[in-house]
Amino acid sequence: MTAPRERMLRLLSLLQTGRAWPAAELATAMEVPPRTLRRDIDHLRGLGYPVESSRGPGGNYRLVAGAALPPLMLEHDEAIATVLGLRLAAAGGTGIDLTAESADRAAAKLRRVLPPALRRRTDAMLAAVEFGSGEQPRVTTGVLDVLAAAIAARRCLEFAYTAKDGPSSRTVEPMRLVQLGRRWYLYAWDLDRQDWRSFRLDRIASPKTTEVAFEPRELPIDDVAGHLQERFQSPKSLRITLTLDVGAGEAAARLHRVDGSFEALGEDRCRYVAYVDSFEWLAVVLTLTEIGFTVEDPPEFADHLARIGSRFLGLKRRDGATAGPASTSPAPSGSSCPSPGGAA
Protein backbone atom coordinates (compact mmCIF):
# COMPACT_ATOMS: atom_id res chain seq x y z
CA MET A 1 0.00 0.00 0.00
CA THR A 2 1.50 3.39 -0.99
CA ALA A 3 1.97 6.19 1.52
CA PRO A 4 -0.87 8.33 0.07
CA ARG A 5 -3.29 5.39 0.37
CA GLU A 6 -2.24 4.75 3.94
CA ARG A 7 -2.76 8.44 4.66
CA MET A 8 -6.26 8.38 3.15
CA LEU A 9 -7.24 5.36 5.23
CA ARG A 10 -5.92 7.08 8.35
CA LEU A 11 -7.89 10.24 7.54
CA LEU A 12 -11.07 8.27 6.94
CA SER A 13 -10.62 6.41 10.22
CA LEU A 14 -10.32 9.69 12.14
CA LEU A 15 -13.34 11.27 10.45
CA GLN A 16 -15.50 8.21 11.15
CA THR A 17 -15.23 8.82 14.90
CA GLY A 18 -18.16 11.21 14.36
CA ARG A 19 -16.60 14.33 15.89
CA ALA A 20 -15.99 17.67 14.20
CA TRP A 21 -12.24 18.08 13.71
CA PRO A 22 -10.69 21.57 13.76
CA ALA A 23 -8.54 21.84 10.64
CA ALA A 24 -5.31 22.51 12.53
CA GLU A 25 -5.90 19.63 14.97
CA LEU A 26 -6.72 17.21 12.16
CA ALA A 27 -3.61 18.21 10.22
CA THR A 28 -1.51 17.65 13.36
CA ALA A 29 -3.08 14.23 13.94
CA MET A 30 -2.36 13.33 10.30
CA GLU A 31 1.16 14.79 10.48
CA VAL A 32 0.64 16.67 7.21
CA PRO A 33 0.56 20.38 6.28
CA PRO A 34 -2.87 22.07 5.93
CA ARG A 35 -2.58 22.15 2.13
CA THR A 36 -2.10 18.36 1.94
CA LEU A 37 -5.05 17.88 4.31
CA ARG A 38 -7.31 19.98 2.07
CA ARG A 39 -6.24 17.94 -0.97
CA ASP A 40 -6.96 14.67 0.85
CA ILE A 41 -10.38 15.94 1.95
CA ASP A 42 -11.22 16.80 -1.66
CA HIS A 43 -10.10 13.31 -2.71
CA LEU A 44 -12.43 11.71 -0.15
CA ARG A 45 -15.31 13.81 -1.45
CA GLY A 46 -14.53 12.62 -4.96
CA LEU A 47 -14.86 9.03 -3.73
CA GLY A 48 -18.35 9.74 -2.41
CA TYR A 49 -17.65 10.48 1.25
CA PRO A 50 -19.74 13.51 2.38
CA VAL A 51 -17.20 15.58 4.32
CA GLU A 52 -18.69 18.83 5.60
CA SER A 53 -16.43 21.82 6.28
CA SER A 54 -16.80 25.26 7.82
CA ARG A 55 -14.52 28.14 6.84
CA GLY A 56 -12.68 30.63 9.00
CA PRO A 57 -10.09 30.47 11.78
CA GLY A 58 -12.20 27.98 13.72
CA GLY A 59 -13.09 25.92 10.66
CA ASN A 60 -13.51 22.20 11.01
CA TYR A 61 -14.19 19.02 9.07
CA ARG A 62 -16.89 16.47 9.81
CA LEU A 63 -18.12 13.31 8.06
CA VAL A 64 -21.92 13.53 7.67
CA ALA A 65 -24.59 11.19 6.40
CA GLY A 66 -24.88 10.83 2.64
CA ALA A 67 -27.29 9.34 0.11
CA ALA A 68 -25.04 6.37 -0.62
CA LEU A 69 -23.38 3.87 1.70
CA PRO A 70 -19.60 4.29 1.35
CA PRO A 71 -17.12 1.75 2.73
CA LEU A 72 -16.48 1.93 6.47
CA MET A 73 -13.13 1.84 8.21
CA LEU A 74 -13.16 -0.40 11.28
CA GLU A 75 -10.53 -1.03 13.90
CA HIS A 76 -9.68 -4.70 14.53
CA ASP A 77 -11.84 -5.07 17.64
CA GLU A 78 -14.68 -3.20 15.92
CA ALA A 79 -14.57 -5.63 12.99
CA ILE A 80 -14.69 -8.68 15.28
CA ALA A 81 -17.57 -7.17 17.27
CA THR A 82 -19.47 -6.47 14.04
CA VAL A 83 -19.08 -10.03 12.72
CA LEU A 84 -20.13 -11.55 16.06
CA GLY A 85 -23.09 -9.16 16.27
CA LEU A 86 -24.24 -10.12 12.77
CA ARG A 87 -24.00 -13.83 13.60
CA LEU A 88 -25.95 -13.24 16.82
CA ALA A 89 -28.63 -11.40 14.84
CA ALA A 90 -28.83 -14.22 12.30
CA ALA A 91 -29.34 -16.73 15.14
CA GLY A 92 -32.19 -14.68 16.61
CA GLY A 93 -30.24 -13.59 19.67
CA THR A 94 -31.58 -10.04 19.46
CA GLY A 95 -35.22 -11.11 19.65
CA ILE A 96 -35.90 -9.30 16.35
CA ASP A 97 -37.18 -11.10 13.26
CA LEU A 98 -34.28 -10.10 11.05
CA THR A 99 -33.60 -11.99 7.84
CA ALA A 100 -30.94 -14.54 8.77
CA GLU A 101 -29.68 -14.70 5.19
CA SER A 102 -29.09 -10.93 5.11
CA ALA A 103 -27.15 -10.94 8.37
CA ASP A 104 -25.09 -13.95 7.26
CA ARG A 105 -24.31 -12.31 3.89
CA ALA A 106 -23.19 -9.12 5.61
CA ALA A 107 -20.94 -11.09 7.98
CA ALA A 108 -19.47 -13.04 5.04
CA LYS A 109 -18.74 -9.83 3.10
CA LEU A 110 -16.95 -8.33 6.06
CA ARG A 111 -14.98 -11.52 6.74
CA ARG A 112 -13.73 -11.67 3.13
CA VAL A 113 -12.02 -8.28 3.36
CA LEU A 114 -10.39 -8.85 6.75
CA PRO A 115 -6.60 -9.14 6.87
CA PRO A 116 -5.47 -12.79 7.23
CA ALA A 117 -4.42 -12.46 10.88
CA LEU A 118 -7.68 -10.76 11.85
CA ARG A 119 -9.69 -13.30 9.83
CA ARG A 120 -8.05 -16.11 11.80
CA ARG A 121 -8.96 -14.41 15.09
CA THR A 122 -12.55 -13.95 13.94
CA ASP A 123 -12.86 -17.53 12.66
CA ALA A 124 -11.50 -18.85 15.97
CA MET A 125 -14.14 -16.93 17.90
CA LEU A 126 -16.95 -18.01 15.58
CA ALA A 127 -15.84 -21.64 15.90
CA ALA A 128 -15.75 -21.41 19.69
CA VAL A 129 -19.07 -19.61 20.18
CA GLU A 130 -22.41 -21.41 19.86
CA PHE A 131 -25.41 -19.23 19.10
CA GLY A 132 -28.57 -20.85 20.47
CA SER A 133 -31.54 -20.03 18.26
CA GLY A 134 -34.32 -20.60 20.80
CA GLU A 135 -38.01 -20.75 20.00
CA GLN A 136 -39.30 -17.53 21.52
CA PRO A 137 -41.54 -15.32 19.35
CA ARG A 138 -39.58 -12.60 17.59
CA VAL A 139 -40.47 -8.99 16.97
CA THR A 140 -40.68 -7.72 13.41
CA THR A 141 -38.64 -4.71 12.40
CA GLY A 142 -41.88 -3.16 11.12
CA VAL A 143 -43.39 -3.10 14.61
CA LEU A 144 -40.16 -1.70 16.06
CA ASP A 145 -40.05 1.03 13.41
CA VAL A 146 -43.61 2.19 14.11
CA LEU A 147 -43.17 2.21 17.89
CA ALA A 148 -39.80 3.96 17.82
CA ALA A 149 -41.11 6.61 15.42
CA ALA A 150 -44.15 7.26 17.65
CA ILE A 151 -41.91 7.68 20.70
CA ALA A 152 -39.65 10.10 18.85
CA ALA A 153 -42.59 12.11 17.45
CA ARG A 154 -44.55 12.01 20.74
CA ARG A 155 -47.64 10.66 19.02
CA CYS A 156 -50.25 8.36 20.52
CA LEU A 157 -50.30 4.74 19.38
CA GLU A 158 -53.16 2.39 18.62
CA PHE A 159 -52.66 -1.37 18.37
CA ALA A 160 -54.25 -4.76 18.93
CA TYR A 161 -52.87 -6.61 21.93
CA THR A 162 -53.22 -10.25 22.96
CA ALA A 163 -52.76 -10.70 26.71
CA LYS A 164 -53.32 -13.78 28.85
CA ASP A 165 -56.97 -12.77 29.35
CA GLY A 166 -57.60 -12.38 25.61
CA PRO A 167 -57.33 -9.81 22.80
CA SER A 168 -58.04 -6.10 23.21
CA SER A 169 -57.50 -2.74 21.51
CA ARG A 170 -55.14 -0.28 23.19
CA THR A 171 -54.42 3.42 22.83
CA VAL A 172 -51.29 4.57 24.60
CA GLU A 173 -48.71 7.29 24.98
CA PRO A 174 -45.49 5.38 24.20
CA MET A 175 -42.44 6.23 26.28
CA ARG A 176 -39.75 3.53 26.19
CA LEU A 177 -38.70 0.38 24.34
CA VAL A 178 -36.93 -2.11 26.60
CA GLN A 179 -35.05 -5.28 25.67
CA LEU A 180 -34.71 -8.01 28.31
CA GLY A 181 -32.87 -11.03 26.97
CA ARG A 182 -34.67 -11.95 23.75
CA ARG A 183 -37.90 -10.21 24.73
CA TRP A 184 -38.91 -6.65 23.90
CA TYR A 185 -41.37 -4.51 25.86
CA LEU A 186 -43.14 -1.20 25.32
CA TYR A 187 -43.56 0.94 28.43
CA ALA A 188 -46.43 3.36 27.95
CA TRP A 189 -49.26 5.30 29.56
CA ASP A 190 -52.51 3.44 28.82
CA LEU A 191 -55.15 6.08 28.05
CA ASP A 192 -58.09 3.72 28.62
CA ARG A 193 -56.84 2.39 31.97
CA GLN A 194 -55.21 5.66 33.04
CA ASP A 195 -52.11 3.91 34.31
CA TRP A 196 -48.61 2.85 33.28
CA ARG A 197 -48.48 -0.46 31.46
CA SER A 198 -45.85 -2.68 29.84
CA PHE A 199 -46.62 -4.58 26.64
CA ARG A 200 -44.70 -7.45 25.07
CA LEU A 201 -43.91 -6.49 21.50
CA ASP A 202 -44.46 -10.00 20.13
CA ARG A 203 -48.09 -9.68 21.30
CA ILE A 204 -48.65 -6.34 19.54
CA ALA A 205 -50.32 -6.38 16.13
CA SER A 206 -51.19 -3.66 13.59
CA PRO A 207 -49.63 -0.70 15.45
CA LYS A 208 -50.62 2.67 14.04
CA THR A 209 -49.36 6.13 14.89
CA THR A 210 -52.20 8.61 15.34
CA GLU A 211 -52.23 12.37 14.72
CA VAL A 212 -52.76 12.99 18.44
CA ALA A 213 -49.66 14.51 20.03
CA PHE A 214 -48.91 14.26 23.74
CA GLU A 215 -46.64 15.90 26.26
CA PRO A 216 -44.50 13.22 27.92
CA ARG A 217 -45.56 12.44 31.47
CA GLU A 218 -43.04 12.12 34.27
CA LEU A 219 -41.98 8.50 34.51
CA PRO A 220 -42.87 6.88 37.85
CA ILE A 221 -39.44 5.23 37.98
CA ASP A 222 -35.96 6.29 36.89
CA ASP A 223 -34.80 2.91 35.63
CA VAL A 224 -37.55 1.44 33.45
CA ALA A 225 -35.40 -1.46 32.26
CA GLY A 226 -34.37 -2.35 35.81
CA HIS A 227 -37.99 -2.17 36.97
CA LEU A 228 -39.19 -4.53 34.23
CA GLN A 229 -36.27 -6.89 34.79
CA GLU A 230 -37.10 -7.11 38.49
CA ARG A 231 -40.75 -7.70 37.63
CA PHE A 232 -40.35 -10.29 34.90
CA GLN A 233 -37.01 -11.86 35.74
CA SER A 234 -37.07 -12.10 39.54
CA PRO A 235 -34.26 -14.07 41.21
CA LYS A 236 -34.92 -17.80 41.46
CA SER A 237 -34.70 -19.53 44.83
CA LEU A 238 -33.31 -22.91 43.70
CA ARG A 239 -30.01 -23.73 41.98
CA ILE A 240 -29.77 -27.12 40.23
CA THR A 241 -26.72 -28.51 38.44
CA LEU A 242 -27.10 -31.19 35.77
CA THR A 243 -24.90 -32.88 33.20
CA LEU A 244 -26.81 -33.05 29.91
CA ASP A 245 -26.25 -35.59 27.13
CA VAL A 246 -26.31 -32.93 24.38
CA GLY A 247 -23.99 -30.12 23.34
CA ALA A 248 -24.24 -26.68 24.95
CA GLY A 249 -25.69 -25.04 21.83
CA GLU A 250 -28.51 -27.57 21.43
CA ALA A 251 -29.22 -27.48 25.17
CA ALA A 252 -29.52 -23.68 25.17
CA ALA A 253 -31.99 -23.82 22.29
CA ARG A 254 -34.15 -26.55 23.86
CA LEU A 255 -34.09 -25.29 27.45
CA HIS A 256 -34.76 -21.60 26.82
CA ARG A 257 -37.82 -21.71 29.10
CA VAL A 258 -35.60 -21.98 32.19
CA ASP A 259 -33.03 -19.42 33.36
CA GLY A 260 -29.57 -20.93 33.51
CA SER A 261 -26.05 -21.19 32.12
CA PHE A 262 -24.33 -23.84 30.01
CA GLU A 263 -20.73 -25.07 30.09
CA ALA A 264 -19.50 -27.27 27.24
CA LEU A 265 -18.00 -30.62 28.30
CA GLY A 266 -17.21 -31.73 24.77
CA GLU A 267 -19.29 -31.84 21.61
CA ASP A 268 -22.11 -33.99 23.01
CA ARG A 269 -22.22 -33.12 26.71
CA CYS A 270 -22.55 -29.97 28.81
CA ARG A 271 -23.03 -28.83 32.39
CA TYR A 272 -26.29 -26.97 33.00
CA VAL A 273 -26.83 -24.75 36.05
CA ALA A 274 -30.55 -23.94 36.28
CA TYR A 275 -32.27 -21.36 38.48
CA VAL A 276 -35.91 -22.19 39.22
CA ASP A 277 -38.64 -21.54 41.76
CA SER A 278 -39.60 -25.19 42.11
CA PHE A 279 -38.35 -28.71 41.36
CA GLU A 280 -41.66 -29.45 39.62
CA TRP A 281 -41.16 -26.91 36.84
CA LEU A 282 -37.70 -28.12 35.88
CA ALA A 283 -38.86 -31.76 36.01
CA VAL A 284 -41.66 -30.96 33.55
CA VAL A 285 -39.32 -29.10 31.18
CA LEU A 286 -36.73 -31.89 31.22
CA THR A 287 -39.44 -34.45 30.52
CA LEU A 288 -40.73 -32.47 27.54
CA THR A 289 -37.27 -31.95 26.03
CA GLU A 290 -36.42 -35.68 26.33
CA ILE A 291 -32.75 -34.89 27.03
CA GLY A 292 -30.77 -37.49 28.96
CA PHE A 293 -29.15 -36.04 32.07
CA THR A 294 -27.36 -36.72 35.35
CA VAL A 295 -28.18 -34.84 38.55
CA GLU A 296 -25.05 -33.38 40.11
CA ASP A 297 -26.63 -31.21 42.79
CA PRO A 298 -28.72 -30.95 44.94
CA PRO A 299 -29.55 -34.52 46.00
CA GLU A 300 -33.08 -33.36 46.86
CA PHE A 301 -33.80 -32.90 43.16
CA ALA A 302 -32.70 -36.46 42.44
CA ASP A 303 -35.02 -37.61 45.26
CA HIS A 304 -37.86 -35.59 43.75
CA LEU A 305 -37.36 -37.21 40.33
CA ALA A 306 -37.25 -40.67 41.95
CA ARG A 307 -40.59 -40.06 43.65
CA ILE A 308 -42.13 -38.89 40.37
CA GLY A 309 -40.77 -41.97 38.61
CA SER A 310 -42.17 -44.24 41.31
CA ARG A 311 -45.62 -42.73 40.94
CA PHE A 312 -45.60 -43.20 37.16
CA LEU A 313 -44.22 -46.73 37.35
CA GLY A 314 -46.86 -47.62 39.93
CA LEU A 315 -49.80 -46.49 37.79
CA LYS A 316 -52.32 -49.23 37.00
CA ARG A 317 -53.42 -50.01 33.46
CA ARG A 318 -57.03 -50.76 32.56
CA ASP A 319 -56.34 -54.49 32.86
CA GLY A 320 -55.27 -53.92 36.46
CA ALA A 321 -51.55 -54.50 35.87
CA THR A 322 -49.01 -51.94 36.96
CA ALA A 323 -47.02 -50.00 34.39
CA GLY A 324 -43.75 -51.20 35.89
CA PRO A 325 -41.98 -51.94 39.14
CA ALA A 326 -42.53 -49.14 41.63
CA SER A 327 -39.71 -48.13 43.90
CA THR A 328 -40.01 -45.73 46.80
CA SER A 329 -36.31 -45.51 47.59
CA PRO A 330 -34.85 -42.07 46.84
CA ALA A 331 -32.33 -41.72 44.02
CA PRO A 332 -28.86 -40.67 45.09
CA SER A 333 -27.23 -37.51 43.79
CA GLY A 334 -25.39 -38.38 40.60
CA SER A 335 -28.13 -40.70 39.31
CA SER A 336 -28.84 -40.63 35.60
CA CYS A 337 -32.04 -40.23 33.64
CA PRO A 338 -31.59 -41.48 30.05
CA SER A 339 -33.43 -40.00 27.14
CA PRO A 340 -36.12 -42.19 25.52
CA GLY A 341 -33.78 -42.75 22.58
CA GLY A 342 -30.95 -44.42 24.51
CA ALA A 343 -28.96 -44.76 27.68
CA ALA A 344 -27.43 -41.79 29.43
C-alpha positions as CSV (number, residue, x, y, z in Angstrom):
1,M,0.0,0.0,0.0
2,T,1.5,3.4,-1.0
3,A,2.0,6.2,1.5
4,P,-0.9,8.3,0.1
5,R,-3.3,5.4,0.4
6,E,-2.2,4.8,3.9
7,R,-2.8,8.4,4.7
8,M,-6.3,8.4,3.1
9,L,-7.2,5.4,5.2
10,R,-5.9,7.1,8.4
11,L,-7.9,10.2,7.5
12,L,-11.1,8.3,6.9
13,S,-10.6,6.4,10.2
14,L,-10.3,9.7,12.1
15,L,-13.3,11.3,10.5
16,Q,-15.5,8.2,11.2
17,T,-15.2,8.8,14.9
18,G,-18.2,11.2,14.4
19,R,-16.6,14.3,15.9
20,A,-16.0,17.7,14.2
21,W,-12.2,18.1,13.7
22,P,-10.7,21.6,13.8
23,A,-8.5,21.8,10.6
24,A,-5.3,22.5,12.5
25,E,-5.9,19.6,15.0
26,L,-6.7,17.2,12.2
27,A,-3.6,18.2,10.2
28,T,-1.5,17.6,13.4
29,A,-3.1,14.2,13.9
30,M,-2.4,13.3,10.3
31,E,1.2,14.8,10.5
32,V,0.6,16.7,7.2
33,P,0.6,20.4,6.3
34,P,-2.9,22.1,5.9
35,R,-2.6,22.1,2.1
36,T,-2.1,18.4,1.9
37,L,-5.0,17.9,4.3
38,R,-7.3,20.0,2.1
39,R,-6.2,17.9,-1.0
40,D,-7.0,14.7,0.8
41,I,-10.4,15.9,1.9
42,D,-11.2,16.8,-1.7
43,H,-10.1,13.3,-2.7
44,L,-12.4,11.7,-0.2
45,R,-15.3,13.8,-1.4
46,G,-14.5,12.6,-5.0
47,L,-14.9,9.0,-3.7
48,G,-18.4,9.7,-2.4
49,Y,-17.6,10.5,1.3
50,P,-19.7,13.5,2.4
51,V,-17.2,15.6,4.3
52,E,-18.7,18.8,5.6
53,S,-16.4,21.8,6.3
54,S,-16.8,25.3,7.8
55,R,-14.5,28.1,6.8
56,G,-12.7,30.6,9.0
57,P,-10.1,30.5,11.8
58,G,-12.2,28.0,13.7
59,G,-13.1,25.9,10.7
60,N,-13.5,22.2,11.0
61,Y,-14.2,19.0,9.1
62,R,-16.9,16.5,9.8
63,L,-18.1,13.3,8.1
64,V,-21.9,13.5,7.7
65,A,-24.6,11.2,6.4
66,G,-24.9,10.8,2.6
67,A,-27.3,9.3,0.1
68,A,-25.0,6.4,-0.6
69,L,-23.4,3.9,1.7
70,P,-19.6,4.3,1.3
71,P,-17.1,1.8,2.7
72,L,-16.5,1.9,6.5
73,M,-13.1,1.8,8.2
74,L,-13.2,-0.4,11.3
75,E,-10.5,-1.0,13.9
76,H,-9.7,-4.7,14.5
77,D,-11.8,-5.1,17.6
78,E,-14.7,-3.2,15.9
79,A,-14.6,-5.6,13.0
80,I,-14.7,-8.7,15.3
81,A,-17.6,-7.2,17.3
82,T,-19.5,-6.5,14.0
83,V,-19.1,-10.0,12.7
84,L,-20.1,-11.5,16.1
85,G,-23.1,-9.2,16.3
86,L,-24.2,-10.1,12.8
87,R,-24.0,-13.8,13.6
88,L,-26.0,-13.2,16.8
89,A,-28.6,-11.4,14.8
90,A,-28.8,-14.2,12.3
91,A,-29.3,-16.7,15.1
92,G,-32.2,-14.7,16.6
93,G,-30.2,-13.6,19.7
94,T,-31.6,-10.0,19.5
95,G,-35.2,-11.1,19.6
96,I,-35.9,-9.3,16.3
97,D,-37.2,-11.1,13.3
98,L,-34.3,-10.1,11.0
99,T,-33.6,-12.0,7.8
100,A,-30.9,-14.5,8.8
101,E,-29.7,-14.7,5.2
102,S,-29.1,-10.9,5.1
103,A,-27.1,-10.9,8.4
104,D,-25.1,-13.9,7.3
105,R,-24.3,-12.3,3.9
106,A,-23.2,-9.1,5.6
107,A,-20.9,-11.1,8.0
108,A,-19.5,-13.0,5.0
109,K,-18.7,-9.8,3.1
110,L,-16.9,-8.3,6.1
111,R,-15.0,-11.5,6.7
112,R,-13.7,-11.7,3.1
113,V,-12.0,-8.3,3.4
114,L,-10.4,-8.8,6.8
115,P,-6.6,-9.1,6.9
116,P,-5.5,-12.8,7.2
117,A,-4.4,-12.5,10.9
118,L,-7.7,-10.8,11.8
119,R,-9.7,-13.3,9.8
120,R,-8.0,-16.1,11.8
121,R,-9.0,-14.4,15.1
122,T,-12.6,-13.9,13.9
123,D,-12.9,-17.5,12.7
124,A,-11.5,-18.9,16.0
125,M,-14.1,-16.9,17.9
126,L,-17.0,-18.0,15.6
127,A,-15.8,-21.6,15.9
128,A,-15.8,-21.4,19.7
129,V,-19.1,-19.6,20.2
130,E,-22.4,-21.4,19.9
131,F,-25.4,-19.2,19.1
132,G,-28.6,-20.9,20.5
133,S,-31.5,-20.0,18.3
134,G,-34.3,-20.6,20.8
135,E,-38.0,-20.8,20.0
136,Q,-39.3,-17.5,21.5
137,P,-41.5,-15.3,19.4
138,R,-39.6,-12.6,17.6
139,V,-40.5,-9.0,17.0
140,T,-40.7,-7.7,13.4
141,T,-38.6,-4.7,12.4
142,G,-41.9,-3.2,11.1
143,V,-43.4,-3.1,14.6
144,L,-40.2,-1.7,16.1
145,D,-40.0,1.0,13.4
146,V,-43.6,2.2,14.1
147,L,-43.2,2.2,17.9
148,A,-39.8,4.0,17.8
149,A,-41.1,6.6,15.4
150,A,-44.1,7.3,17.6
151,I,-41.9,7.7,20.7
152,A,-39.6,10.1,18.8
153,A,-42.6,12.1,17.4
154,R,-44.6,12.0,20.7
155,R,-47.6,10.7,19.0
156,C,-50.3,8.4,20.5
157,L,-50.3,4.7,19.4
158,E,-53.2,2.4,18.6
159,F,-52.7,-1.4,18.4
160,A,-54.2,-4.8,18.9
161,Y,-52.9,-6.6,21.9
162,T,-53.2,-10.2,23.0
163,A,-52.8,-10.7,26.7
164,K,-53.3,-13.8,28.9
165,D,-57.0,-12.8,29.3
166,G,-57.6,-12.4,25.6
167,P,-57.3,-9.8,22.8
168,S,-58.0,-6.1,23.2
169,S,-57.5,-2.7,21.5
170,R,-55.1,-0.3,23.2
171,T,-54.4,3.4,22.8
172,V,-51.3,4.6,24.6
173,E,-48.7,7.3,25.0
174,P,-45.5,5.4,24.2
175,M,-42.4,6.2,26.3
176,R,-39.8,3.5,26.2
177,L,-38.7,0.4,24.3
178,V,-36.9,-2.1,26.6
179,Q,-35.0,-5.3,25.7
180,L,-34.7,-8.0,28.3
181,G,-32.9,-11.0,27.0
182,R,-34.7,-12.0,23.8
183,R,-37.9,-10.2,24.7
184,W,-38.9,-6.6,23.9
185,Y,-41.4,-4.5,25.9
186,L,-43.1,-1.2,25.3
187,Y,-43.6,0.9,28.4
188,A,-46.4,3.4,27.9
189,W,-49.3,5.3,29.6
190,D,-52.5,3.4,28.8
191,L,-55.2,6.1,28.1
192,D,-58.1,3.7,28.6
193,R,-56.8,2.4,32.0
194,Q,-55.2,5.7,33.0
195,D,-52.1,3.9,34.3
196,W,-48.6,2.9,33.3
197,R,-48.5,-0.5,31.5
198,S,-45.9,-2.7,29.8
199,F,-46.6,-4.6,26.6
200,R,-44.7,-7.4,25.1
201,L,-43.9,-6.5,21.5
202,D,-44.5,-10.0,20.1
203,R,-48.1,-9.7,21.3
204,I,-48.7,-6.3,19.5
205,A,-50.3,-6.4,16.1
206,S,-51.2,-3.7,13.6
207,P,-49.6,-0.7,15.4
208,K,-50.6,2.7,14.0
209,T,-49.4,6.1,14.9
210,T,-52.2,8.6,15.3
211,E,-52.2,12.4,14.7
212,V,-52.8,13.0,18.4
213,A,-49.7,14.5,20.0
214,F,-48.9,14.3,23.7
215,E,-46.6,15.9,26.3
216,P,-44.5,13.2,27.9
217,R,-45.6,12.4,31.5
218,E,-43.0,12.1,34.3
219,L,-42.0,8.5,34.5
220,P,-42.9,6.9,37.8
221,I,-39.4,5.2,38.0
222,D,-36.0,6.3,36.9
223,D,-34.8,2.9,35.6
224,V,-37.5,1.4,33.5
225,A,-35.4,-1.5,32.3
226,G,-34.4,-2.3,35.8
227,H,-38.0,-2.2,37.0
228,L,-39.2,-4.5,34.2
229,Q,-36.3,-6.9,34.8
230,E,-37.1,-7.1,38.5
231,R,-40.7,-7.7,37.6
232,F,-40.3,-10.3,34.9
233,Q,-37.0,-11.9,35.7
234,S,-37.1,-12.1,39.5
235,P,-34.3,-14.1,41.2
236,K,-34.9,-17.8,41.5
237,S,-34.7,-19.5,44.8
238,L,-33.3,-22.9,43.7
239,R,-30.0,-23.7,42.0
240,I,-29.8,-27.1,40.2
241,T,-26.7,-28.5,38.4
242,L,-27.1,-31.2,35.8
243,T,-24.9,-32.9,33.2
244,L,-26.8,-33.1,29.9
245,D,-26.2,-35.6,27.1
246,V,-26.3,-32.9,24.4
247,G,-24.0,-30.1,23.3
248,A,-24.2,-26.7,24.9
249,G,-25.7,-25.0,21.8
250,E,-28.5,-27.6,21.4
251,A,-29.2,-27.5,25.2
252,A,-29.5,-23.7,25.2
253,A,-32.0,-23.8,22.3
254,R,-34.2,-26.6,23.9
255,L,-34.1,-25.3,27.5
256,H,-34.8,-21.6,26.8
257,R,-37.8,-21.7,29.1
258,V,-35.6,-22.0,32.2
259,D,-33.0,-19.4,33.4
260,G,-29.6,-20.9,33.5
261,S,-26.1,-21.2,32.1
262,F,-24.3,-23.8,30.0
263,E,-20.7,-25.1,30.1
264,A,-19.5,-27.3,27.2
265,L,-18.0,-30.6,28.3
266,G,-17.2,-31.7,24.8
267,E,-19.3,-31.8,21.6
268,D,-22.1,-34.0,23.0
269,R,-22.2,-33.1,26.7
270,C,-22.5,-30.0,28.8
271,R,-23.0,-28.8,32.4
272,Y,-26.3,-27.0,33.0
273,V,-26.8,-24.7,36.0
274,A,-30.6,-23.9,36.3
275,Y,-32.3,-21.4,38.5
276,V,-35.9,-22.2,39.2
277,D,-38.6,-21.5,41.8
278,S,-39.6,-25.2,42.1
279,F,-38.3,-28.7,41.4
280,E,-41.7,-29.5,39.6
281,W,-41.2,-26.9,36.8
282,L,-37.7,-28.1,35.9
283,A,-38.9,-31.8,36.0
284,V,-41.7,-31.0,33.6
285,V,-39.3,-29.1,31.2
286,L,-36.7,-31.9,31.2
287,T,-39.4,-34.5,30.5
288,L,-40.7,-32.5,27.5
289,T,-37.3,-32.0,26.0
290,E,-36.4,-35.7,26.3
291,I,-32.8,-34.9,27.0
292,G,-30.8,-37.5,29.0
293,F,-29.2,-36.0,32.1
294,T,-27.4,-36.7,35.4
295,V,-28.2,-34.8,38.5
296,E,-25.0,-33.4,40.1
297,D,-26.6,-31.2,42.8
298,P,-28.7,-31.0,44.9
299,P,-29.6,-34.5,46.0
300,E,-33.1,-33.4,46.9
301,F,-33.8,-32.9,43.2
302,A,-32.7,-36.5,42.4
303,D,-35.0,-37.6,45.3
304,H,-37.9,-35.6,43.8
305,L,-37.4,-37.2,40.3
306,A,-37.2,-40.7,42.0
307,R,-40.6,-40.1,43.6
308,I,-42.1,-38.9,40.4
309,G,-40.8,-42.0,38.6
310,S,-42.2,-44.2,41.3
311,R,-45.6,-42.7,40.9
312,F,-45.6,-43.2,37.2
313,L,-44.2,-46.7,37.4
314,G,-46.9,-47.6,39.9
315,L,-49.8,-46.5,37.8
316,K,-52.3,-49.2,37.0
317,R,-53.4,-50.0,33.5
318,R,-57.0,-50.8,32.6
319,D,-56.3,-54.5,32.9
320,G,-55.3,-53.9,36.5
321,A,-51.5,-54.5,35.9
322,T,-49.0,-51.9,37.0
323,A,-47.0,-50.0,34.4
324,G,-43.7,-51.2,35.9
325,P,-42.0,-51.9,39.1
326,A,-42.5,-49.1,41.6
327,S,-39.7,-48.1,43.9
328,T,-40.0,-45.7,46.8
329,S,-36.3,-45.5,47.6
330,P,-34.8,-42.1,46.8
331,A,-32.3,-41.7,44.0
332,P,-28.9,-40.7,45.1
333,S,-27.2,-37.5,43.8
334,G,-25.4,-38.4,40.6
335,S,-28.1,-40.7,39.3
336,S,-28.8,-40.6,35.6
337,C,-32.0,-40.2,33.6
338,P,-31.6,-41.5,30.1
339,S,-33.4,-40.0,27.1
340,P,-36.1,-42.2,25.5
341,G,-33.8,-42.7,22.6
342,G,-31.0,-44.4,24.5
343,A,-29.0,-44.8,27.7
344,A,-27.4,-41.8,29.4
